[in-house]
Amino acid sequence: MRDWGVSRQRYWGCPIPIINCPDCGAVPVPEADLPVILPTDVTVDATGSPLKKLAAFIETTCPKCHGRAERETDTFDTFFESSWYFARYTCADQHGAMLDERADYWMPVDQYIGGIEHAVLHLLYARFFNKLMRDAGLLKADEPFTSLLTQGMVLKDGAKMSKSKGNTVDPQGLIDRYGADTVRLFTMQAAPPDQSLEWSDSAVEGASRFLKRLWKRVGEHVAAGPASALRGDALNDAQKGLRLQVHATLAKVNDDMGRRYTFNNVVSANMELLNEIYKFADTSAQGRAVMQEALEAVVLMLSPIVPHITHTLWHALGHQGAVVYCAWPVCDESALVQEQITLVVQVNGKVRGKINVAANSARSDIEALVLSEPNVRKHVQDRPVKKFIVVPGKLVNVVA
Ligand SMILES: [Zn+2]
């Protein structure tokens, strides 16, 4: 650690509470006179800090000898605000103290988000201030932040967007044309938040198409009337299959959304799920119940990313209230149990077919089933089986 020069020769900052006396030197402003408020009746004329020309601010008396003295016109480094504002926000209406018990209730910050260019210094100072406030008895939290995410930059043709380069894209045109949801979806889908995002107008078109497909599928479903209640024990294999997809997607999305912050994966997982939903054409009572659950899951999983369309679709699916206030959907572990699995069958390393077996089948049952397959028998012929290799959940290889 080195000494830190905290004074800045600029107006916009916290005044340094020091009075410079020709006889006594630098004298602290007495506690009763704190805080020194930054004056607002200043003229900013681009010739340096206006405080240095404000006699009403500068001219004062020395707290020690009561002679004529001058108020310090330098202000503190802006880290003096940015290093603890989050604690102050918890009790901004508190005028008798820096912090009160509400800071202990809210702190530390659960998730801090900032640009990587600020991360090192800002984190250093924020931790320094937090530990100072802790030691001074103002705050109980030991650290200011539980978790930090440094977001990536938006690139255009591979270069950082900047006003000086003139390559910035105003999303307003796209919002006017496609709606805010489409632009939000594209932005979330293009990259994880901690990586750079390459702006692409054409990818916005793809995001728009996906939302239209979701809109259409929900519309078709609700046009056929309300769905029956889902009965998990009364489903056929295809119905169980779609439920498996829905709940496997939920399990994955919960991790992407809640722990990894890979919102791009949340979008792509739901795009894949919608493809599966489109393949499912079962209009029986339980088929429609499974469809209702699947569409609700997609709507809820996407609601933080595309809040407007999902709000309307949530109502179309028969619900009331705001979708953003709904509980996050829970993954039903029982739907993830696969009763039937598909194994690829090879003979001497060449694929000769597929079999469906119960997930808990014994090796001997699998062997018997495979060897009774006509196409396997055709390729094994009369040769003795030397080896029978089972890669669980994946494939079987008969070495003859
Ligand atoms: Zn003095």
Boltz pocket constraint, residues with backbone or C-beta under 6 A from the ligand:
constraints:
  - pocket:
      binder: B
      contacts: [[A, 21], [A, 22], [A, 23], [A, 24], [A, 25], [A, 62], [A, 63], [A, 64], [A, 65], [A, 66], [A, 67], [A, 69]]
      max_distance: 6.0
